[in-house]
Amino acid sequence: MCGVVGIFGRSDVKLQLYDALTMLQHRGQDAAGIMTCVGGRLNQRKGVGLVKDVFHTRHMAELEGNMGIGHVRYPTAGSSGPALAQPFYVNSPYGICMAHNGNLTNTEELLEHLFKSDLRHINTDSDSEALLNVFAHELHLLGKLKPTPDDIFESVRRVHRRCRGAYAVVGMIANYGIVAFRDPFGIRPLVFGKRQTDNGTEYMVASESVALDVLGFQVERDLAPGEALYVDESGELHLHQCVENPRLTPCIFEHVYFARPDSIIDSISVYKCRLRMGEHLAEKILRCYPDHDIDVVIPIPDTSRVAAQSIAEHLNVKFREGFMKNRYIGRTFIMPGQKERKKSVRQKLNAVKLEFKGKNVLLVDDSIVRGTTSREIIQMARDAGASKVYMASAAPAVRYPNVYGIDMPSAGELIAHNRTEKEIAELIGADCLIYQDLEDLVASASEGNASIEKFDCAVFDGNYVTGDVDGLYLTKLDAQRNDQAKSNNKRSTSPGNGEVIGLHNPGGEAEYRQ
Ligand code: AMP
C-alpha cells in the first residue's frame, strides 16, 4: 500500500507536501519522495526510509515550487529498494511525474506493449512506471504544444482503456499543472479539497482526508471512480468523468487495517466503521456463546483498539490495555522470514502481566493473516497467567491474496487458506477463535454510506472485481510473493542510483541511503 499527495499552491508547497507525507506515513514506510516544479524546472528528492529520514533541511531548501506531488511507498510485490521510490518521471512530453497507490493487474502486457509498440523504455518492472508511460504516451499522441484540460482527460480515458487493476494516481506536468485520477472501480481512495489564501485558491489531493484536515484544507469530496481532476497553471480546477460505467467498489481492507481511524473514505468514517465492526462481533459472540465467561477484552495494538473497545462495551465486560507496544521497532509484517517475524512480535509487544493473571481474556486483532502475531500473543497471554485465551478477529478469515496494492503473503502462507476455523484455532493455540462474518463487515462499512453497493472483499471471498484475475495470474503472484522469493529479491536489490537523470536533486547526492 502507498500514500500519494498533490498540491497546487500559491507559494512554495514543499513543507505542506512534507507534512502531508508524514500524515500518510502509515500507508508506507519503505521509501518516500517529493517532486516540485518551479519555472518549468522539476526538483526532486526521493529515497529509502521514513519521511523524516529521507528529507533533510538541505533537501527541503531546494524543493522550490508552488506545485508538487509526493509519495510514501510500501512494497507490494515484495520488492523494495531505491530504484522503486516514487514519483517516477518521464521527460516526454512536457516532463511528467507521477505517484501511484494500488497495483495494476496487466503490467506484463502493458510493459510488452510499451516496449514493442510505443517504443518506450521502462527502467524497472514497476507497474507505476508502466502507468506513467501509458499516460505520457497517450498525451504525446495528441501532439499538442500545450495540453488543454480536454487533452489531459482524453489521456486519462485512454489509460482507463489500457490499464487494469487498482490505481489512485497523482501526477504533475511541468509548467502546466497537477492531475489526479482514480480507477474505474475506485478501489484505492483519493480525496480532494481546497483552501482560500490571500493570493487565491489552493488545491490538494491525497490518499486520505486526514492529510487535508491537518493542513487546513477543506475536503470537497472523494474523486469518483474513473474521474480525473486537473488543476491548470492558473490554478483553475477542472473535473471530468473519464469512463462510461464507473462502479464504486472500494477496498474494504482500508477500513479493517490500512487507513487512519480519523480519515473519512468515500464518506465512511473509518473510526465509526471500526466501532460497528466491534458491535457486530460482540453480537456474534453473544449469539454463539450466550453464557460466555470472558472477564476482560484486550486489544492487540494499535489498529484493533477501536473495535475491541466497542466489543467490551457491548459485552459489558472490562476493557484493558494488556499489551504495550514499543513504537521504535519496525514493522513485523513485512519482514521476510517467519523466524524474524516471530522474534519481532515479542520485541514489539510486551504483556502487562497483572491484567492476565487468573483471567479469561478475549484478545482482539484487526485481522489474522499468517497467524504469527496471534500465535505469539496467545502464548504471551498464557505465560502471563491467563486462565483461558479466546481470540477474536475484527475481520473475516483472510483466505486469498490481495492483487490491488496490499502486501499480503502468497495464498499458501495465509493461515486460513484451506483451513477451517477449528484448525486455525488449534494452530494459534486459542481456546476459542471467533471471526467477523463477511456480511457484518460489509454492513459495518456500508452503514456509513448506503449508496455503495459493493466493496472489494477479495482477500475474504476471492472475488476480484476487475474480473481479470485468474488462476495463472495468482500462480505467478504466488511465485513473486512467497518468503523465498522475497528474500531472493532483497538479496538482489542493489543500492544503485535511483535518481532520475536530468532532474535537479537537492543535496546533490548520487546515492540513496538505505
Ligand atoms: P499475522 O501476524 O501475519 O497474522 O498478521 C496480522 C497482523 O498484521 C495484524 O495485527 C494486523 O494488524 C497486521 N496486518 C494485517 N494486514 C497487514 C498488511 N497488509 N500489512 C501489514 N500489516 C498487516
Residues whose N, C-alpha, C, O or C-beta is under 5 A from the ligand:
A	BS01	AMP	Y257 T303 F333 D365 D366 S367 I368 V369 R370 G371 T372 T373 S374 I406 D407 M408
